[in-house]
Amino acid sequence: MLLVLLALLLLPACSAGDPAAAARPAPATPSPSATPAPTPLPTPLPLRVAVRAYHEPLDHAHRNYCGAGATEVLLSAWMPALPDVEAVARAIRLDPDSGATGADTAAGINAFLRSVAPPALGHDRYAPLHLTGLDAVLQVLRADLGDAQAMRLLGHTVPVMVQTMTRTMPGWNGWQATHMITVSAASLDSGNPDVDTVTYAETPSPIAGYNGPPFRTITVRALWTAMQAFLRDDPADPVNVIA
């Protein structure tokens, strides 16, 4: 919209009731080659942000580092040089035996971003959320993955972290565990959760139970099934979305 307004301001003004304009001879019709191209209308931002893959260390000691791994993926949209995974684990107060909570992860993410996020985006860009409805989750994905202010200030939009259970997710072979993932893209045009999709990063090693590519695309229905399982099976951690 801003581009259109600026274009309109640059066009010469001409009042339909201007007598001088009426007295002037009509200009010759320009040749097709001289006709200026119409100003293109702005298109909506795509619901995606560039992130980098991250692989957690391939050992038993890092089997519960999905919170740190997902944080590394999220930070890769903001920082060209990523912190060491142990520094991330300390920042999000990760327990190697049980992982990290959503609230601690959000606090750690904000601590890293204070040096790179402009004040216009807020002192703490990410908030720990408890979202129990799919519509609320979709609203967050649309807002952050299509964040026009972040795009204008930083040249990128904002990834979103969500909490899930792994049993129904691809690559986990039925293994059940709490799991944090960072969503980097979504296709939400149809409004049908069986058709619309999300793309997210998988960071765990096979020792943690995951076998598959570093990025997955699944339906919104499949994501919501895994998120609902987290809400049901891990009520001790109320934060299921970090956005």
C-alpha positions in Angstrom: 0.0 0.0 0.0 2.9 2.4 0.8 4.4 1.9 -2.6 1.1 2.7 -4.3 0.6 5.9 -2.2 4.1 7.1 -3.0 3.4 6.4 -6.7 0.2 8.4 -6.6 2.0 11.3 -4.9 4.6 11.4 -7.7 1.9 11.6 -10.5 1.1 15.1 -11.8 -2.1 16.5 -10.4 -4.8 17.4 -12.9 -8.2 18.8 -12.0 -11.1 17.9 -14.3 -12.4 21.5 -14.0 -9.1 23.2 -14.8 -9.8 25.8 -17.6 -6.1 25.9 -18.6 -6.2 22.2 -19.1 -9.3 22.4 -21.2 -7.7 25.0 -23.5 -4.5 23.0 -24.1 -4.5 20.8 -27.2 -4.8 17.1 -26.6 -1.5 15.4 -26.6 -0.6 12.9 -29.3 -1.3 9.3 -28.5 2.0 7.8 -27.6 3.3 4.7 -29.4 2.9 1.4 -27.6 6.7 1.3 -27.0 6.5 4.7 -25.2 3.5 3.8 -23.0 4.8 3.6 -19.4 4.2 0.3 -17.6 1.5 0.4 -15.0 2.7 0.6 -11.4 2.4 -2.9 -10.0 0.2 -3.4 -7.0 1.9 -4.7 -3.8 1.5 -8.4 -3.2 1.2 -10.0 0.3 4.4 -11.1 1.9 5.0 -14.9 1.5 4.5 -16.8 4.7 8.1 -17.9 5.0 11.4 -16.9 6.5 14.9 -18.2 5.6 16.4 -20.3 8.4 19.3 -22.7 8.5 19.3 -26.4 9.4 20.9 -27.4 12.7 21.8 -30.9 13.9 22.1 -31.7 17.5 25.2 -33.6 18.6 25.1 -37.3 17.9 25.4 -38.6 21.5 23.3 -39.7 24.4 24.1 -36.6 26.4 22.3 -34.4 23.9 19.2 -36.6 23.4 16.9 -34.0 25.1 18.4 -30.9 23.3 15.5 -30.2 20.9 14.8 -27.0 22.7 18.3 -25.8 22.1 18.2 -27.2 18.5 15.0 -25.4 17.7 16.4 -22.2 19.2 19.4 -22.4 17.0 17.2 -22.7 13.9 15.0 -19.8 15.1 18.1 -17.6 15.8 19.5 -18.4 12.4 16.9 -16.1 10.9 18.2 -13.3 13.0 22.0 -13.9 13.5 24.6 -14.7 10.8 26.9 -16.4 13.5 25.1 -18.8 15.8 26.0 -19.3 19.4 27.4 -22.6 20.6 24.7 -25.1 21.5 25.9 -25.3 25.1 25.6 -21.5 25.4 22.0 -21.8 24.1 21.3 -24.6 26.5 22.4 -22.5 29.4 20.4 -19.5 28.2 17.2 -21.5 28.1 18.0 -23.4 31.3 17.9 -26.8 29.6 18.0 -29.9 31.8 19.8 -32.6 29.9 17.5 -35.2 31.5 14.2 -33.5 30.7 14.7 -30.6 28.2 13.6 -27.0 28.6 10.3 -25.4 29.3 8.6 -23.0 26.9 8.8 -20.1 29.3 12.6 -20.5 29.8 13.1 -21.0 26.1 11.3 -17.8 25.3 13.3 -15.9 27.8 16.6 -17.3 26.4 15.6 -16.4 22.9 14.9 -12.8 23.9 18.2 -12.6 25.7 20.0 -13.4 22.5 17.9 -11.1 20.3 18.3 -8.0 22.4 21.5 -7.1 20.7 20.2 -7.6 17.1 16.4 -6.8 17.2 15.6 -3.1 16.7 13.7 -1.4 19.5 10.7 -0.9 17.1 10.1 -4.6 17.3 9.9 -4.5 21.1 12.5 -5.2 23.9 11.4 -8.9 24.0 10.2 -9.8 20.5 9.1 -13.3 21.5 6.3 -14.1 24.0 5.5 -17.4 25.6 1.9 -18.3 24.7 -0.7 -20.9 25.7 -3.0 -21.4 22.7 -5.7 -24.0 22.9 -7.4 -23.4 19.5 -6.2 -23.9 16.0 -7.5 -20.6 14.8 -5.3 -18.8 17.3 -2.3 -20.8 16.2 -3.0 -19.9 12.5 -3.4 -16.3 13.4 0.1 -16.3 15.0 1.7 -18.1 12.0 0.2 -15.6 9.6 1.2 -12.6 11.7 4.8 -13.6 12.3 5.7 -15.4 9.0 4.2 -12.4 7.2 5.5 -9.7 9.6 5.7 -6.6 7.3 7.3 -4.5 10.0 10.1 -7.0 10.5 10.6 -7.3 6.8 10.9 -3.6 6.4 13.3 -3.2 9.3 15.4 -6.4 9.0 14.7 -7.8 5.5 13.1 -11.0 6.9 10.0 -12.1 8.8 9.8 -14.0 12.0 9.9 -17.8 12.6 7.6 -19.4 15.2 8.4 -22.1 17.7 5.7 -24.7 18.8 5.6 -27.6 21.2 4.4 -31.0 20.1 4.4 -34.7 20.9 6.4 -36.8 18.4 4.3 -40.0 18.1 2.3 -38.9 15.1 5.0 -36.8 13.4 7.0 -38.1 10.4 10.4 -39.6 11.1 9.8 -40.6 14.7 8.5 -44.2 14.1 5.9 -43.9 16.8 8.3 -42.8 19.5 6.6 -40.5 22.0 8.4 -37.5 23.5 7.8 -33.8 24.1 9.4 -31.9 21.2 10.1 -28.3 20.2 10.2 -27.3 16.5 10.6 -24.1 14.7 8.1 -23.3 11.9 9.7 -21.4 9.0 7.0 -21.4 6.3 3.2 -22.0 5.9 0.8 -22.3 3.0 -2.6 -21.3 4.4 -4.5 -20.1 1.4 -7.3 -22.7 1.3 -8.4 -22.5 4.9 -8.7 -26.3 4.9 -6.3 -27.9 7.5 -6.2 -31.1 5.5 -4.8 -29.1 2.5 -2.8 -26.2 4.0 0.7 -27.0 5.1 3.5 -25.9 7.4 7.3 -26.4 7.1 9.5 -26.9 10.1 13.0 -27.9 11.0 13.9 -31.2 12.7 17.2 -30.9 14.7 17.5 -34.2 16.8 19.8 -37.0 16.0 18.8 -40.7 15.6 19.9 -41.3 19.2 17.1 -38.9 20.2 14.7 -40.9 18.1 14.4 -39.0 14.8 15.4 -40.3 11.4 14.7 -38.1 8.4 15.5 -34.9 6.6 16.3 -31.6 8.4 13.1 -30.0 7.1 9.6 -31.4 7.0 6.3 -30.2 5.4 3.1 -31.6 6.9 -0.5 -30.6 6.8 -1.9 -28.1 9.3 -4.1 -30.9 10.6 -1.1 -33.1 11.3 0.7 -30.2 13.1 -2.4 -29.5 15.2 -2.7 -33.2 16.1 0.8 -33.2 17.5 0.2 -29.9 19.3 -3.0 -31.1 20.9 -1.1 -34.1 22.2 1.3 -31.8 23.9 -1.5 -29.8 25.5 -3.0 -33.1 26.7 0.1 -35.0 27.8 2.3 -32.2 29.3 0.0 -29.9 31.3 2.9 -29.0 33.6 4.3 -26.8 30.8 1.5 -24.3 29.7 3.6 -22.6 27.0 3.0 -24.3 23.7 3.8 -21.5 21.2 6.7 -19.0 21.2 6.0 -16.1 18.9 
